Amino acid sequence: MMLKTVSYTSPILNGRDYLESLRDGRTVIYQGEIVKDVTEHPAFAPFTRVVARMYDLMSEEDALLYMTDTGHKAFLPYMLPEGQQDLERIRQAMERMHRLSAGMIAQGPEYKGPVIAGLGAAGPYFEPHKEHVRAFYEYVRDFRLYPGNAFTDPQIDRSKRPSELSNPDLVLRVVEERDDGVVIHGAKMVSTAAPFNHEMLVLRYGGANRLTENDADYAFIGAVPLNAPGLKVFSRQSFRPPVGTPFDAPFSTLFDENDSFLFFDRVFVPWERVFVYRDPEKADNWLGQTNIALNLVYGDLIRWQTKFQFYTALAVKVAKANGTIGFRGQQERLGELVAWSELMRALVKAAETQPVPYYQGVMVHPQTVLTFRALRPMIYKRVIELVQEIAGSGAATLVSSLKDLERFPEVIDYVRGATIDGVARTELYKVVWDVLHSDFASRSELTERLHTGNTGDVLIQLFFGAQGMGFDEHYDTIMTQVKKLIEEV
Ligand SMILES: Cc1cc2nc3c(=O)[nH]c(=O)nc-3n(C[C@H](O)[C@H](O)[C@H](O)COP(=O)(O)OP(=O)(O)OC[C@H]3O[C@@H](n4cnc5c(N)ncnc54)[C@H](O)[C@@H]3O)c2cc1C
């Protein structure tokens, strides 16, 4: 039976279907206007084409799909893994997508797979709404939708719980209960790629502030389609440069995900899409008791392999172009980049080859993923720093556009490198600027360092999670042994 909450009535099988699916009356707001069609608007269109290409890949490459128990060919990242082999297949499908953007897209359709699968498998956690969760999972999976997730409450005043704010309507909460569902109102701070999504999974994360019984209205988890009446998606400024050629900023042009602020202006949610309702414990504990958030982090870890590989390759190319590849300092930096890349691969292997039981099936090794989560801000910063040091200041002194070289070819020889001509070197350094220094790069760094939790919280969580490891006993055992040895020698 088709639920009345279903907005998309047939699977999205290829890029054309995807582009068509976005013309659904959604309200995306950009520079004071409601965007008529995101697939045509210059701030959004290139990314819709990139996602369309991902959908085309799904239709072209059978290795990206699997047969579900409901008889659909679904995208592998949505599979509920039952063992290590499944985890391997899922990871390979995700890597295939990451290769399309050198790992520059943080939250593409593949990224959402394990997140929604993690939700779908965790039925018992969501009792009495287990069936709702399962139906949503199957709907997104079988129709090959591209969902978003919004959990972070607006910062406003982190020292207060939502109900303590001067206006109780600021943070998203349930404002009305009806026979057929609930009405939600308020804001979520950020959802990456929201203008390109089909469904929005709404959860709750308010930093260190846990909800109490007084905040029951805020204890909501559910899902709404992007074209739900009342849902307003405010995209941040797009990074696509308005002038020049796409090769002046290829990554900003193609891969800007338009993080967005979401305002739910009395949005109706039918009961079928309510997963947690007026249950503060459940609204907060999903972070630790389901693998939804863990899978977000794991998706990043998988992607970082590709991204770091690209940074290393870029650094080698630049060092060759500048004639510095033979210098010892550069070689040390390149060696360190290789080490970081290899470490990502090793962590992925460690997570994948030590699966642990999950509600239904298995999940990747949590401690490995949480270790990555805790160290990622430091690692990412270091990798960027290394590539910047290798590339030097060339990126800051580029001509404004490759068009300048076309118009004034006499300058081409003056901007050449040791091994490449002036046009090729300018193209290369345009990439350096784009992925290391531009607005796009700066946002990319912010998301890679911070988007899975504030740096302090994640370290503290790791420490508290490790309490059961028996640090005191460990110290005492070692010291008893040392004392005994001292007496004996
Ligand atoms: C580019 C980008 C994309 C993102 N995409 C998404 C998305 O798609 N969906 C989504 O839901 N979220 C998304 N996020 C949000 C992300 O999950 C949060 O940024 C992250 O969880 C950290 O929370 P915060 O930014 O609210 O920081 P805060 O929690 O406000 O922390 C900011 C600083 O204040 C300190 N602080 C805050 N509260 C306390 C306290 N109680 N005690 C002591 N110190 C405190 C912290 O230590 C930290 O240094 C995205 C973020 C970024 C940057």
The ligand as an SDF file (V2000), in Angstrom:
LIG
                    3D

 53 58  0  0  0  0  0  0  0  0999 V2000
   30.2800   22.7410    6.6830 C   0  0  0  0  0  0  0  0  0  0  0  0
   29.4180   22.0520    7.7020 C   0  0  0  0  0  0  0  0  0  0  0  0
   28.4330   21.1810    7.2900 C   0  0  0  0  0  0  0  0  0  0  0  0
   27.5670   20.5930    8.2060 C   0  0  0  0  0  0  0  0  0  0  0  0
   26.5750   19.7710    7.7710 N   0  0  0  0  0  0  0  0  0  0  0  0
   25.6560   19.3110    8.6540 C   0  0  0  0  0  0  0  0  0  0  0  0
   24.5320   18.5420    8.2180 C   0  0  0  0  0  0  0  0  0  0  0  0
   24.3950   18.2020    7.0340 O   0  0  0  0  0  0  0  0  0  0  0  0
   23.6080   18.1840    9.1330 N   0  0  0  0  0  0  0  0  0  0  0  0
   23.7210   18.5400   10.4540 C   0  0  0  0  0  0  0  0  0  0  0  0
   22.8530   18.2200   11.2360 O   0  0  0  0  0  0  0  0  0  0  0  0
   24.7890   19.2240   10.9000 N   0  0  0  0  0  0  0  0  0  0  0  0
   25.7530   19.6260   10.0450 C   0  0  0  0  0  0  0  0  0  0  0  0
   26.8140   20.3500   10.4990 N   0  0  0  0  0  0  0  0  0  0  0  0
   26.8430   20.7650   11.9110 C   0  0  0  0  0  0  0  0  0  0  0  0
   27.7980   19.9630   12.7290 C   0  0  0  0  0  0  0  0  0  0  0  0
   27.2280   18.7610   13.1130 O   0  0  0  0  0  0  0  0  0  0  0  0
   28.1830   20.8190   13.9250 C   0  0  0  0  0  0  0  0  0  0  0  0
   28.9260   21.8940   13.4260 O   0  0  0  0  0  0  0  0  0  0  0  0
   29.0050   20.0810   14.9220 C   0  0  0  0  0  0  0  0  0  0  0  0
   28.2650   19.0650   15.5130 O   0  0  0  0  0  0  0  0  0  0  0  0
   29.5230   21.0090   16.0280 C   0  0  0  0  0  0  0  0  0  0  0  0
   28.4590   21.6740   16.5930 O   0  0  0  0  0  0  0  0  0  0  0  0
   28.3590   23.2570   16.5470 P   0  0  0  0  0  0  0  0  0  0  0  0
   28.9200   23.7660   15.2700 O   0  0  0  0  0  0  0  0  0  0  0  0
   26.9770   23.6020   16.8870 O   0  0  0  0  0  0  0  0  0  0  0  0
   29.3560   23.7490   17.6360 O   0  0  0  0  0  0  0  0  0  0  0  0
   29.0130   24.1260   19.1180 P   0  0  0  0  0  0  0  0  0  0  0  0
   28.4330   22.9600   19.8230 O   0  0  0  0  0  0  0  0  0  0  0  0
   28.2270   25.3690   19.1740 O   0  0  0  0  0  0  0  0  0  0  0  0
   30.4640   24.3880   19.6670 O   0  0  0  0  0  0  0  0  0  0  0  0
   31.2390   25.5640   19.3170 C   0  0  0  0  0  0  0  0  0  0  0  0
   32.3230   25.7470   20.3460 C   0  0  0  0  0  0  0  0  0  0  0  0
   31.7490   26.0520   21.6160 O   0  0  0  0  0  0  0  0  0  0  0  0
   32.1400   25.1020   22.5900 C   0  0  0  0  0  0  0  0  0  0  0  0
   30.9560   24.7070   23.3690 N   0  0  0  0  0  0  0  0  0  0  0  0
   29.6900   24.6100   22.9130 C   0  0  0  0  0  0  0  0  0  0  0  0
   28.8710   24.1950   23.8960 N   0  0  0  0  0  0  0  0  0  0  0  0
   29.6430   24.0220   24.9850 C   0  0  0  0  0  0  0  0  0  0  0  0
   29.3760   23.5970   26.3210 C   0  0  0  0  0  0  0  0  0  0  0  0
   28.1480   23.2870   26.7180 N   0  0  0  0  0  0  0  0  0  0  0  0
   30.4110   23.5210   27.1630 N   0  0  0  0  0  0  0  0  0  0  0  0
   31.6660   23.8420   26.7710 C   0  0  0  0  0  0  0  0  0  0  0  0
   31.9730   24.2500   25.5180 N   0  0  0  0  0  0  0  0  0  0  0  0
   30.9800   24.3370   24.6510 C   0  0  0  0  0  0  0  0  0  0  0  0
   32.6750   23.8860   21.8290 C   0  0  0  0  0  0  0  0  0  0  0  0
   33.7230   23.2550   22.5020 O   0  0  0  0  0  0  0  0  0  0  0  0
   33.1610   24.4780   20.5340 C   0  0  0  0  0  0  0  0  0  0  0  0
   34.5140   24.7910   20.6010 O   0  0  0  0  0  0  0  0  0  0  0  0
   27.7210   20.8830    9.5860 C   0  0  0  0  0  0  0  0  0  0  0  0
   28.7560   21.7230   10.0080 C   0  0  0  0  0  0  0  0  0  0  0  0
   29.6010   22.2940    9.0940 C   0  0  0  0  0  0  0  0  0  0  0  0
   30.6960   23.1830    9.5970 C   0  0  0  0  0  0  0  0  0  0  0  0
  1  2  1  0
  2  3  1  0
  2 52  2  0
  3  4  2  0
  4  5  1  0
  4 50  1  0
  5  6  2  0
  6  7  1  0
  6 13  1  0
  7  8  2  0
  7  9  1  0
  9 10  1  0
 10 11  2  0
 10 12  1  0
 12 13  2  0
 13 14  1  0
 14 15  1  0
 14 50  1  0
 15 16  1  0
 16 17  1  0
 16 18  1  0
 18 19  1  0
 18 20  1  0
 20 21  1  0
 20 22  1  0
 22 23  1  0
 23 24  1  0
 24 25  2  0
 24 26  1  0
 24 27  1  0
 27 28  1  0
 28 29  2  0
 28 30  1  0
 28 31  1  0
 31 32  1  0
 32 33  1  0
 33 34  1  0
 33 48  1  0
 34 35  1  0
 35 36  1  0
 35 46  1  0
 36 37  1  0
 36 45  1  0
 37 38  2  0
 38 39  1  0
 39 40  1  0
 39 45  2  0
 40 41  1  0
 40 42  2  0
 42 43  1  0
 43 44  2  0
 44 45  1  0
 46 47  1  0
 46 48  1  0
 48 49  1  0
 50 51  2  0
 51 52  1  0
 52 53  1  0
M  END
$$$$
